[in-house]
């Protein structure tokens, strides 16, 4: 009789799951369920202005448990999971955990999967239907996708985008369908640096567009 044990099913560390509208980028305004994973490979030292709490998991569960909670969130807000409902995998850094088995289970429920990654890890594209890359370091490996969203720190905060030339350098050689520049939001400094970012978008010109965190403007999660 074989003594080999069956590998334990993977368990996912999740910070929170909630229904809302996508607030940023090309899909702003779309109904969505956010799946925020715990953990990040860069951390607050790289992004001291990070506006999300990803450090500690709210629960750790199997793929079926994660899907069950995502479905419950959709049921509460949208009366079910209409085919193609956006499931936004974010964090922290979602590429550390979102894998094909979980992606397949979510799609089986009708979700369309979007990922928001820092680009430091190569993404298995079959795991996502929409890929947003928001680099936080000058060198990053995932250089193609659906949208590149760069947080513009300008003079408001430490970071890799103090000026327009740094934005151009960060985007050089990339292949994305959409290019966005987004203000950094530091409440203690008066909030988003809108005017500084507007001037940068003017200087960059097409294909760059402004991304505003509309969920903060209208007061939703």
C-alpha positions as CSV (number, residue, x, y, z in Angstrom):
1,X,0.0,0.0,0.0
2,X,1.4,3.4,-0.9
3,X,2.5,5.6,2.0
4,X,2.6,8.8,-0.1
5,X,0.4,11.5,1.3
6,X,-1.8,13.8,-0.8
7,X,-0.5,17.4,-0.9
8,X,-2.6,19.7,1.1
9,X,-4.8,22.1,-0.9
10,X,-3.5,25.6,-1.0
11,X,-4.9,28.1,1.4
12,X,-5.1,31.8,0.5
13,X,-4.4,34.6,3.0
14,X,-7.1,37.3,2.4
15,X,-7.3,40.7,3.9
16,X,-10.8,41.6,2.8
17,X,-13.5,40.9,0.2
18,X,-16.1,43.5,-0.6
19,X,-18.5,44.7,-3.3
20,X,-18.1,48.2,-4.8
21,X,-17.4,50.0,-8.0
22,X,-14.0,50.0,-9.6
23,X,-12.7,53.5,-8.9
24,X,-9.6,53.8,-11.1
25,X,-8.4,53.4,-14.6
26,X,-10.1,52.4,-17.8
27,X,-12.8,50.4,-16.0
28,X,-13.7,53.1,-13.5
29,X,-17.4,52.9,-12.6
30,X,-17.8,49.2,-13.2
31,X,-19.5,47.1,-10.6
32,X,-16.9,44.9,-9.0
33,X,-16.0,42.6,-6.1
34,X,-12.6,43.4,-4.6
35,X,-10.5,40.5,-3.4
36,X,-7.6,42.0,-1.4
37,X,-4.9,39.5,-0.6
38,X,-2.7,39.9,2.4
39,X,1.1,40.3,1.9
40,X,3.4,42.2,-0.4
41,X,6.9,41.6,-1.7
42,X,7.8,45.3,-1.6
43,X,6.2,46.6,1.6
44,X,5.6,50.0,3.1
45,X,9.3,50.8,3.0
46,X,9.1,51.1,-0.8
47,X,5.7,52.7,-0.8
48,X,5.4,54.7,2.4
49,X,2.4,56.5,1.0
50,X,0.5,53.2,0.3
51,X,-3.2,53.7,1.1
52,X,-4.2,50.1,1.7
53,X,-4.0,47.9,4.7
54,X,-2.7,44.5,3.5
55,X,-0.3,43.4,6.3
56,X,-2.6,41.1,8.2
57,X,-5.0,38.5,6.8
58,X,-8.6,38.6,7.9
59,X,-9.0,34.9,7.0
60,X,-7.1,32.1,5.4
61,X,-9.1,29.6,3.4
62,X,-9.2,27.2,0.4
63,X,-10.1,28.2,-3.1
64,X,-13.7,27.1,-2.5
65,X,-13.9,29.2,0.7
66,X,-12.6,32.3,-1.1
67,X,-15.0,31.8,-4.0
68,X,-17.9,31.4,-1.5
69,X,-17.1,34.7,0.1
70,X,-16.8,36.5,-3.2
71,X,-20.1,35.1,-4.3
72,X,-21.7,36.2,-1.1
73,X,-20.4,39.7,-1.6
74,X,-21.9,39.7,-5.1
75,X,-25.2,38.3,-3.8
76,X,-25.5,41.1,-1.2
77,X,-24.7,44.0,-3.6
78,X,-25.8,42.8,-7.0
79,X,-28.3,40.1,-6.3
80,X,-26.0,37.4,-7.7
81,X,-23.0,37.1,-10.0
82,X,-24.0,38.4,-13.4
83,X,-21.8,36.8,-16.1
84,X,-18.7,39.0,-16.5
85,X,-18.9,40.7,-13.1
86,X,-15.5,42.2,-12.4
87,X,-13.4,40.5,-9.7
88,X,-10.5,42.8,-8.8
89,X,-7.6,40.9,-7.3
90,X,-5.4,43.4,-5.5
91,X,-3.4,43.6,-2.3
92,X,-0.6,44.0,-1.2
93,X,0.7,42.1,-4.2
94,X,-1.9,39.6,-5.6
95,X,0.5,37.8,-7.9
96,X,1.9,36.1,-4.7
97,X,-1.3,34.1,-4.3
98,X,-3.7,34.3,-7.3
99,X,-3.0,31.1,-9.2
100,X,-4.8,29.1,-12.0
101,X,-6.9,26.9,-9.6
102,X,-8.4,29.9,-7.8
103,X,-8.8,31.8,-11.1
104,X,-10.6,28.9,-12.7
105,X,-12.9,28.5,-9.7
106,X,-13.8,32.2,-9.8
107,X,-14.5,32.1,-13.5
108,X,-16.7,29.1,-13.0
109,X,-18.9,31.4,-10.9
110,X,-19.1,34.0,-13.7
111,X,-16.5,36.4,-12.6
112,X,-14.1,38.2,-15.0
113,X,-10.8,38.6,-13.3
114,X,-8.7,41.8,-13.2
115,X,-5.4,42.0,-11.4
116,X,-3.6,45.1,-10.1
117,X,0.1,44.2,-9.7
118,X,3.3,46.1,-9.0
119,X,4.9,44.4,-12.0
120,X,7.8,42.9,-10.0
121,X,6.7,39.4,-10.9
122,X,5.9,37.9,-14.3
123,X,2.2,37.3,-14.6
124,X,0.7,34.0,-16.0
125,X,-1.7,35.8,-18.3
126,X,-4.2,32.9,-18.4
127,X,-5.0,33.6,-14.8
128,X,-6.4,37.1,-15.6
129,X,-8.7,38.7,-18.1
130,X,-7.5,42.3,-17.4
131,X,-4.1,43.2,-16.2
132,X,-3.2,46.5,-14.6
133,X,0.5,47.1,-13.8
134,X,1.4,49.9,-11.4
135,X,5.2,49.8,-10.9
136,X,6.8,51.0,-7.7
137,X,10.4,50.4,-8.6
138,X,12.5,51.6,-11.6
139,X,13.1,48.0,-12.8
140,X,10.0,45.7,-13.2
141,X,9.5,42.6,-15.2
142,X,5.8,42.7,-16.3
143,X,6.0,45.2,-19.1
144,X,2.9,44.5,-21.1
145,X,-0.8,44.3,-20.2
146,X,-4.1,46.1,-20.5
147,X,-3.2,49.3,-18.6
148,X,-0.1,50.9,-17.1
149,X,-1.0,53.0,-14.1
150,X,1.8,55.1,-12.7
151,X,1.3,56.9,-9.4
152,X,2.8,60.4,-9.8
153,X,4.5,61.4,-6.6
154,X,6.1,64.6,-8.1
155,X,7.4,66.7,-5.2
156,X,4.7,65.6,-2.9
157,X,6.3,62.3,-1.7
158,X,9.3,60.1,-2.1
159,X,9.1,57.7,-5.0
160,X,10.4,56.9,-8.5
161,X,8.3,59.5,-10.4
162,X,9.5,63.0,-9.2
163,X,9.1,64.5,-12.7
164,X,7.8,63.9,-16.3
165,X,11.1,62.5,-17.5
166,X,11.0,59.8,-14.9
167,X,7.5,58.8,-16.0
168,X,8.7,58.5,-19.6
169,X,11.7,56.4,-18.5
170,X,9.4,54.1,-16.5
171,X,7.1,53.5,-19.4
172,X,9.8,53.2,-22.1
173,X,9.6,49.9,-24.1
174,X,6.3,48.9,-22.6
175,X,3.2,47.6,-24.5
176,X,-0.1,48.5,-22.9
177,X,-3.5,49.5,-24.3
178,X,-4.0,52.3,-21.8
179,X,-1.6,54.6,-20.0
180,X,-2.6,56.5,-16.9
181,X,-1.0,58.9,-14.5
182,X,-2.6,59.0,-11.0
183,X,-2.1,61.5,-8.3
184,X,-0.5,60.3,-5.1
185,X,-2.9,60.7,-2.1
186,X,-1.3,61.8,1.1
187,X,-4.0,63.1,3.5
188,X,-1.6,64.8,5.9
189,X,-0.2,66.8,2.9
190,X,-3.6,68.0,1.8
191,X,-4.7,65.0,-0.2
192,X,-4.1,64.2,-3.9
193,X,-1.6,66.3,-5.8
194,X,-4.1,67.0,-8.6
195,X,-2.6,70.2,-10.1
196,X,0.9,68.8,-10.2
197,X,-0.3,65.6,-11.9
198,X,-2.5,67.6,-14.4
199,X,0.6,69.5,-15.5
200,X,2.5,66.3,-16.0
201,X,-0.3,64.8,-18.1
202,X,-0.3,67.9,-20.2
203,X,3.4,67.6,-20.7
204,X,3.3,63.9,-21.5
205,X,0.4,64.2,-24.1
206,X,-1.3,61.2,-25.7
207,X,-1.6,58.3,-25.0
208,X,-1.4,59.4,-21.3
209,X,-4.6,60.1,-19.4
210,X,-5.4,61.2,-15.8
211,X,-6.7,58.5,-13.4
212,X,-8.7,59.8,-10.5
213,X,-9.5,57.6,-7.5
214,X,-13.3,58.2,-7.9
215,X,-14.2,55.9,-5.1
216,X,-12.6,58.3,-2.7
217,X,-14.3,61.3,-4.2
218,X,-17.8,59.7,-3.9
219,X,-17.1,58.0,-0.6
220,X,-17.3,54.2,-1.3
221,X,-14.8,51.5,-0.5
